Amino acid sequence: MFSIINHRQFVAFYRTKSTDKNSRNSRIDDFLGGLSLGDYIYGEGDNIDKIVKRTIEYDEVDNQLSVLRQNSVSFLTEALE
């Protein structure tokens, strides 16, 4: 999250194996997928150097993040009324 806020290159790693029944990897998938950054999640057999060298279009990410923030504020406003 901090890399995204500060417009830095990053690679995301799952904390547990996807097959683990207590896995919370879907949070990473959902968040990065919602920002079209799913390609920055390291998977078994991936080349980290290739992931890091990809250019992140932060203008697009910022637009998507803004929409997610607006949706969150709207949800909270409606829930609290």
N, CA, C and O atoms as CSV, one atom per row, in Angstrom:
chain,resi,resn,atom,element,x,y,z
A,1,MET,N,N,0.816,-1.187,0.000
A,1,MET,CA,C,0.000,0.000,0.000
A,1,MET,C,C,0.862,1.254,0.000
A,1,MET,O,O,0.579,2.199,-0.736
A,2,PHE,N,N,1.907,1.273,0.814
A,2,PHE,CA,C,2.766,2.455,0.868
A,2,PHE,C,C,3.495,2.680,-0.457
A,2,PHE,O,O,3.706,3.823,-0.862
A,3,SER,N,N,3.874,1.608,-1.125
A,3,SER,CA,C,4.518,1.741,-2.432
A,3,SER,C,C,3.569,2.383,-3.431
A,3,SER,O,O,3.986,3.202,-4.250
A,4,ILE,N,N,2.311,2.021,-3.367
A,4,ILE,CA,C,1.318,2.581,-4.281
A,4,ILE,C,C,1.084,4.056,-3.968
A,4,ILE,O,O,1.062,4.889,-4.874
A,5,ILE,N,N,0.910,4.378,-2.700
A,5,ILE,CA,C,0.690,5.769,-2.305
A,5,ILE,C,C,1.866,6.649,-2.716
A,5,ILE,O,O,1.681,7.784,-3.156
A,6,ASN,N,N,3.089,6.109,-2.567
A,6,ASN,CA,C,4.300,6.884,-2.852
A,6,ASN,C,C,4.851,6.667,-4.258
A,6,ASN,O,O,5.962,7.098,-4.567
A,7,HIS,N,N,4.066,5.991,-5.117
A,7,HIS,CA,C,4.429,5.777,-6.525
A,7,HIS,C,C,5.796,5.121,-6.679
A,7,HIS,O,O,6.654,5.626,-7.403
A,8,ARG,N,N,5.997,4.003,-6.000
A,8,ARG,CA,C,7.255,3.257,-6.068
A,8,ARG,C,C,7.017,1.908,-6.745
A,8,ARG,O,O,5.920,1.351,-6.693
A,9,GLN,N,N,8.070,1.401,-7.380
A,9,GLN,CA,C,8.016,0.052,-7.938
A,9,GLN,C,C,7.920,-0.928,-6.769
A,9,GLN,O,O,8.456,-0.672,-5.692
A,10,PHE,N,N,7.238,-2.044,-6.987
A,10,PHE,CA,C,7.111,-3.034,-5.919
A,10,PHE,C,C,6.803,-4.402,-6.509
A,10,PHE,O,O,6.430,-4.541,-7.674
A,11,VAL,N,N,6.972,-5.391,-5.668
A,11,VAL,CA,C,6.532,-6.756,-5.946
A,11,VAL,C,C,5.803,-7.210,-4.694
A,11,VAL,O,O,6.329,-7.074,-3.590
A,12,ALA,N,N,4.614,-7.741,-4.848
A,12,ALA,CA,C,3.837,-8.237,-3.706
A,12,ALA,C,C,4.048,-9.739,-3.575
A,12,ALA,O,O,4.154,-10.457,-4.570
A,13,PHE,N,N,4.108,-10.195,-2.338
A,13,PHE,CA,C,4.279,-11.611,-2.037
A,13,PHE,C,C,3.131,-12.073,-1.162
A,13,PHE,O,O,2.685,-11.353,-0.270
A,14,TYR,N,N,2.662,-13.273,-1.423
A,14,TYR,CA,C,1.649,-13.857,-0.553
A,14,TYR,C,C,2.292,-14.248,0.766
A,14,TYR,O,O,3.446,-14.676,0.800
A,15,ARG,N,N,1.549,-14.102,1.846
A,15,ARG,CA,C,2.066,-14.470,3.165
A,15,ARG,C,C,2.023,-15.976,3.384
A,15,ARG,O,O,2.858,-16.535,4.096
A,16,THR,N,N,1.049,-16.621,2.770
A,16,THR,CA,C,0.904,-18.069,2.919
A,16,THR,C,C,0.666,-18.685,1.545
A,16,THR,O,O,0.405,-17.974,0.575
A,17,LYS,N,N,0.756,-19.991,1.470
A,17,LYS,CA,C,0.441,-20.680,0.221
A,17,LYS,C,C,-1.046,-20.519,-0.066
A,17,LYS,O,O,-1.869,-20.503,0.850
A,18,SER,N,N,-1.375,-20.403,-1.323
A,18,SER,CA,C,-2.774,-20.230,-1.704
A,18,SER,C,C,-3.628,-21.425,-1.319
A,18,SER,O,O,-4.843,-21.295,-1.174
A,19,THR,N,N,-3.013,-22.580,-1.153
A,19,THR,CA,C,-3.756,-23.785,-0.795
A,19,THR,C,C,-4.036,-23.866,0.701
A,19,THR,O,O,-4.814,-24.716,1.134
A,20,ASP,N,N,-3.419,-23.000,1.497
A,20,ASP,CA,C,-3.637,-22.986,2.948
A,20,ASP,C,C,-5.072,-22.558,3.224
A,20,ASP,O,O,-5.523,-21.534,2.709
A,21,LYS,N,N,-5.798,-23.334,4.037
A,21,LYS,CA,C,-7.207,-23.023,4.284
A,21,LYS,C,C,-7.387,-21.721,5.067
A,21,LYS,O,O,-8.477,-21.150,5.053
A,22,ASN,N,N,-6.352,-21.242,5.742
A,22,ASN,CA,C,-6.419,-19.989,6.485
A,22,ASN,C,C,-5.827,-18.817,5.697
A,22,ASN,O,O,-5.585,-17.743,6.249
A,23,SER,N,N,-5.601,-19.037,4.415
A,23,SER,CA,C,-4.990,-18.013,3.570
A,23,SER,C,C,-5.867,-16.774,3.499
A,23,SER,O,O,-7.090,-16.864,3.395
A,24,ARG,N,N,-5.226,-15.628,3.556
A,24,ARG,CA,C,-5.910,-14.352,3.377
A,24,ARG,C,C,-5.398,-13.671,2.098
A,24,ARG,O,O,-5.501,-12.455,1.939
A,25,ASN,N,N,-4.854,-14.479,1.208
A,25,ASN,CA,C,-4.283,-13.950,-0.028
A,25,ASN,C,C,-5.310,-13.254,-0.902
A,25,ASN,O,O,-4.959,-12.417,-1.733
A,26,SER,N,N,-6.570,-13.594,-0.719
A,26,SER,CA,C,-7.604,-12.966,-1.547
A,26,SER,C,C,-7.648,-11.456,-1.312
A,26,SER,O,O,-8.063,-10.708,-2.197
A,27,ARG,N,N,-7.228,-11.003,-0.139
A,27,ARG,CA,C,-7.191,-9.558,0.118
A,27,ARG,C,C,-6.184,-8.883,-0.805
A,27,ARG,O,O,-6.448,-7.812,-1.350
A,28,ILE,N,N,-5.034,-9.517,-0.974
A,28,ILE,CA,C,-4.005,-8.992,-1.876
A,28,ILE,C,C,-4.528,-9.022,-3.311
A,28,ILE,O,O,-4.407,-8.046,-4.051
A,29,ASP,N,N,-5.112,-10.163,-3.689
A,29,ASP,CA,C,-5.670,-10.304,-5.045
A,29,ASP,C,C,-6.728,-9.240,-5.327
A,29,ASP,O,O,-6.705,-8.596,-6.376
A,30,ASP,N,N,-7.653,-9.059,-4.388
A,30,ASP,CA,C,-8.741,-8.106,-4.587
A,30,ASP,C,C,-8.228,-6.671,-4.670
A,30,ASP,O,O,-8.635,-5.910,-5.548
A,31,PHE,N,N,-7.339,-6.308,-3.759
A,31,PHE,CA,C,-6.839,-4.937,-3.743
A,31,PHE,C,C,-6.034,-4.618,-4.995
A,31,PHE,O,O,-6.321,-3.644,-5.690
A,32,LEU,N,N,-5.030,-5.438,-5.282
A,32,LEU,CA,C,-4.189,-5.165,-6.443
A,32,LEU,C,C,-4.956,-5.363,-7.748
A,32,LEU,O,O,-4.732,-4.636,-8.716
A,33,GLY,N,N,-5.853,-6.336,-7.779
A,33,GLY,CA,C,-6.682,-6.540,-8.965
A,33,GLY,C,C,-7.585,-5.351,-9.226
A,33,GLY,O,O,-7.802,-4.976,-10.379
A,34,GLY,N,N,-8.117,-4.749,-8.159
A,34,GLY,CA,C,-8.974,-3.584,-8.291
A,34,GLY,C,C,-8.243,-2.364,-8.831
A,34,GLY,O,O,-8.861,-1.428,-9.338
A,35,LEU,N,N,-6.930,-2.387,-8.717
A,35,LEU,CA,C,-6.109,-1.289,-9.234
A,35,LEU,C,C,-5.364,-1.691,-10.506
A,35,LEU,O,O,-4.471,-0.976,-10.960
A,36,SER,N,N,-5.732,-2.830,-11.072
A,36,SER,CA,C,-5.073,-3.375,-12.267
A,36,SER,C,C,-3.579,-3.604,-12.050
A,36,SER,O,O,-2.769,-3.395,-12.954
A,37,LEU,N,N,-3.227,-4.037,-10.835
A,37,LEU,CA,C,-1.830,-4.295,-10.496
A,37,LEU,C,C,-1.582,-5.761,-10.138
A,37,LEU,O,O,-0.589,-6.087,-9.488
A,38,GLY,N,N,-2.470,-6.624,-10.557
A,38,GLY,CA,C,-2.332,-8.041,-10.256
A,38,GLY,C,C,-1.067,-8.670,-10.812
A,38,GLY,O,O,-0.604,-9.689,-10.300
A,39,ASP,N,N,-0.503,-8.074,-11.857
A,39,ASP,CA,C,0.728,-8.601,-12.451
A,39,ASP,C,C,1.946,-8.372,-11.568
A,39,ASP,O,O,3.031,-8.873,-11.866
A,40,TYR,N,N,1.778,-7.627,-10.494
A,40,TYR,CA,C,2.905,-7.323,-9.607
A,40,TYR,C,C,2.935,-8.241,-8.388
A,40,TYR,O,O,3.664,-7.987,-7.428
A,41,ILE,N,N,2.142,-9.306,-8.432
A,41,ILE,CA,C,2.164,-10.324,-7.384
A,41,ILE,C,C,3.105,-11.433,-7.827
A,41,ILE,O,O,2.938,-12.007,-8.903
A,42,TYR,N,N,4.088,-11.730,-7.000
A,42,TYR,CA,C,5.045,-12.780,-7.323
A,42,TYR,C,C,4.370,-14.133,-7.191
A,42,TYR,O,O,3.710,-14.428,-6.194
A,43,GLY,N,N,4.551,-14.944,-8.216
A,43,GLY,CA,C,4.041,-16.306,-8.197
A,43,GLY,C,C,5.200,-17.272,-8.371
A,43,GLY,O,O,6.261,-16.899,-8.873
A,44,GLU,N,N,4.999,-18.484,-7.965
A,44,GLU,CA,C,6.048,-19.495,-8.080
A,44,GLU,C,C,6.509,-19.594,-9.529
A,44,GLU,O,O,5.700,-19.764,-10.441
A,45,GLY,N,N,7.806,-19.485,-9.724
A,45,GLY,CA,C,8.368,-19.572,-11.056
A,45,GLY,C,C,8.479,-18.231,-11.771
A,45,GLY,O,O,9.070,-18.152,-12.848
A,46,ASP,N,N,7.914,-17.173,-11.181
A,46,ASP,CA,C,8.020,-15.845,-11.799
A,46,ASP,C,C,9.441,-15.311,-11.659
A,46,ASP,O,O,10.196,-15.732,-10.783
A,47,ASN,N,N,9.781,-14.388,-12.527
A,47,ASN,CA,C,11.071,-13.728,-12.484
A,47,ASN,C,C,10.880,-12.358,-11.839
A,47,ASN,O,O,10.250,-11.476,-12.423
A,48,ILE,N,N,11.422,-12.180,-10.638
A,48,ILE,CA,C,11.245,-10.928,-9.905
A,48,ILE,C,C,11.789,-9.748,-10.694
A,48,ILE,O,O,11.184,-8.676,-10.709
A,49,ASP,N,N,12.924,-9.939,-11.347
A,49,ASP,CA,C,13.519,-8.840,-12.124
A,49,ASP,C,C,12.548,-8.331,-13.193
A,49,ASP,O,O,12.450,-7.123,-13.410
A,50,LYS,N,N,11.841,-9.225,-13.851
A,50,LYS,CA,C,10.885,-8.815,-14.886
A,50,LYS,C,C,9.722,-8.039,-14.272
A,50,LYS,O,O,9.242,-7.065,-14.852
A,51,ILE,N,N,9.274,-8.477,-13.098
A,51,ILE,CA,C,8.164,-7.792,-12.441
A,51,ILE,C,C,8.580,-6.372,-12.045
A,51,ILE,O,O,7.838,-5.416,-12.267
A,52,VAL,N,N,9.758,-6.248,-11.463
A,52,VAL,CA,C,10.238,-4.941,-10.992
A,52,VAL,C,C,10.470,-3.979,-12.143
A,52,VAL,O,O,10.286,-2.773,-11.984
A,53,LYS,N,N,10.869,-4.487,-13.292
A,53,LYS,CA,C,11.173,-3.617,-14.429
A,53,LYS,C,C,9.934,-3.140,-15.185
A,53,LYS,O,O,10.030,-2.259,-16.040
A,54,ARG,N,N,8.767,-3.719,-14.875
A,54,ARG,CA,C,7.537,-3.250,-15.525
A,54,ARG,C,C,7.225,-1.836,-15.054
A,54,ARG,O,O,7.420,-1.503,-13.885
A,55,THR,N,N,6.747,-1.026,-15.956
A,55,THR,CA,C,6.389,0.349,-15.610
A,55,THR,C,C,4.959,0.383,-15.084
A,55,THR,O,O,4.041,-0.154,-15.704
A,56,ILE,N,N,4.793,1.011,-13.953
A,56,ILE,CA,C,3.461,1.176,-13.375
A,56,ILE,C,C,2.930,2.536,-13.804
A,56,ILE,O,O,3.570,3.560,-13.564
A,57,GLU,N,N,1.775,2.548,-14.432
A,57,GLU,CA,C,1.138,3.792,-14.860
A,57,GLU,C,C,0.358,4.357,-13.668
A,57,GLU,O,O,-0.831,4.085,-13.496
A,58,TYR,N,N,1.055,5.144,-12.857
A,58,TYR,CA,C,0.444,5.625,-11.619
A,58,TYR,C,C,-0.687,6.623,-11.842
A,58,TYR,O,O,-1.513,6.804,-10.947
A,59,ASP,N,N,-0.757,7.270,-12.989
A,59,ASP,CA,C,-1.903,8.133,-13.265
A,59,ASP,C,C,-3.185,7.304,-13.300
A,59,ASP,O,O,-4.208,7.704,-12.743
A,60,GLU,N,N,-3.123,6.156,-13.955
A,60,GLU,CA,C,-4.277,5.261,-14.013
A,60,GLU,C,C,-4.595,4.671,-12.644
A,60,GLU,O,O,-5.758,4.584,-12.248
A,61,VAL,N,N,-3.551,4.268,-11.930
A,61,VAL,CA,C,-3.739,3.698,-10.585
A,61,VAL,C,C,-4.387,4.737,-9.671
A,61,VAL,O,O,-5.306,4.411,-8.919
A,62,ASP,N,N,-3.918,5.982,-9.729
A,62,ASP,CA,C,-4.495,7.042,-8.898
A,62,ASP,C,C,-5.967,7.267,-9.220
A,62,ASP,O,O,-6.772,7.501,-8.319
A,63,ASN,N,N,-6.322,7.197,-10.506
A,63,ASN,CA,C,-7.732,7.345,-10.887
A,63,ASN,C,C,-8.573,6.210,-10.310
A,63,ASN,O,O,-9.656,6.446,-9.775
A,64,GLN,N,N,-8.077,4.988,-10.417
A,64,GLN,CA,C,-8.809,3.842,-9.884
A,64,GLN,C,C,-8.900,3.909,-8.360
A,64,GLN,O,O,-9.930,3.568,-7.778
A,65,LEU,N,N,-7.822,4.347,-7.722
A,65,LEU,CA,C,-7.811,4.478,-6.268
A,65,LEU,C,C,-8.804,5.542,-5.819
A,65,LEU,O,O,-9.463,5.385,-4.791
A,66,SER,N,N,-8.913,6.609,-6.576
A,66,SER,CA,C,-9.871,7.665,-6.270
A,66,SER,C,C,-11.308,7.140,-6.324
A,66,SER,O,O,-12.130,7.472,-5.470
A,67,VAL,N,N,-11.597,6.330,-7.321
A,67,VAL,CA,C,-12.936,5.736,-7.434
A,67,VAL,C,C,-13.211,4.825,-6.238
A,67,VAL,O,O,-14.304,4.862,-5.672
A,68,LEU,N,N,-12.237,4.015,-5.852
A,68,LEU,CA,C,-12.409,3.134,-4.691
A,68,LEU,C,C,-12.635,3.942,-3.413
A,68,LEU,O,O,-13.459,3.570,-2.577
A,69,ARG,N,N,-11.912,5.032,-3.266
A,69,ARG,CA,C,-12.088,5.897,-2.082
A,69,ARG,C,C,-13.491,6.496,-2.073
A,69,ARG,O,O,-14.154,6.513,-1.036
A,70,GLN,N,N,-13.949,6.993,-3.237
A,70,GLN,CA,C,-15.290,7.584,-3.320
A,70,GLN,C,C,-16.356,6.548,-2.978
A,70,GLN,O,O,-17.323,6.853,-2.279
A,71,ASN,N,N,-16.177,5.318,-3.474
A,71,ASN,CA,C,-17.133,4.251,-3.163
A,71,ASN,C,C,-17.143,3.952,-1.668
A,71,ASN,O,O,-18.203,3.718,-1.088
A,72,SER,N,N,-15.986,3.957,-1.052
A,72,SER,CA,C,-15.889,3.692,0.386
A,72,SER,C,C,-16.573,4.781,1.193
A,72,SER,O,O,-17.316,4.488,2.129
A,73,VAL,N,N,-16.330,6.025,0.841
A,73,VAL,CA,C,-16.956,7.142,1.546
A,73,VAL,C,C,-18.471,7.092,1.370
A,73,VAL,O,O,-19.209,7.322,2.327
A,74,SER,N,N,-18.936,6.800,0.178
A,74,SER,CA,C,-20.383,6.692,-0.069
A,74,SER,C,C,-20.994,5.578,0.765
A,74,SER,O,O,-22.062,5.747,1.354
A,75,PHE,N,N,-20.313,4.436,0.812
A,75,PHE,CA,C,-20.813,3.309,1.599
A,75,PHE,C,C,-20.911,3.692,3.070
A,75,PHE,O,O,-21.929,3.442,3.714
A,76,LEU,N,N,-19.855,4.297,3.599
A,76,LEU,CA,C,-19.855,4.673,5.011
A,76,LEU,C,C,-20.913,5.742,5.313
A,76,LEU,O,O,-21.571,5.687,6.352
A,77,THR,N,N,-21.072,6.694,4.424
A,77,THR,CA,C,-22.077,7.747,4.611
A,77,THR,C,C,-23.478,7.143,4.670
A,77,THR,O,O,-24.269,7.479,5.551
A,78,GLU,N,N,-23.777,6.254,3.732
A,78,GLU,CA,C,-25.092,5.603,3.723
A,78,GLU,C,C,-25.294,4.707,4.938
A,78,GLU,O,O,-26.391,4.646,5.493
A,79,ALA,N,N,-24.246,4.016,5.348
A,79,ALA,CA,C,-24.363,3.103,6.500
A,79,ALA,C,C,-24.596,3.863,7.803
A,79,ALA,O,O,-25.243,3.351,8.717
A,80,LEU,N,N,-24.074,5.072,7.888
A,80,LEU,CA,C,-24.184,5.850,9.132
A,80,LEU,C,C,-25.434,6.722,9.188
A,80,LEU,O,O,-25.725,7.320,10.224
A,81,GLU,N,N,-26.179,6.801,8.077
A,81,GLU,CA,C,-27.396,7.632,8.084
A,81,GLU,C,C,-28.544,6.916,8.714
A,81,GLU,O,O,-29.642,7.467,8.802
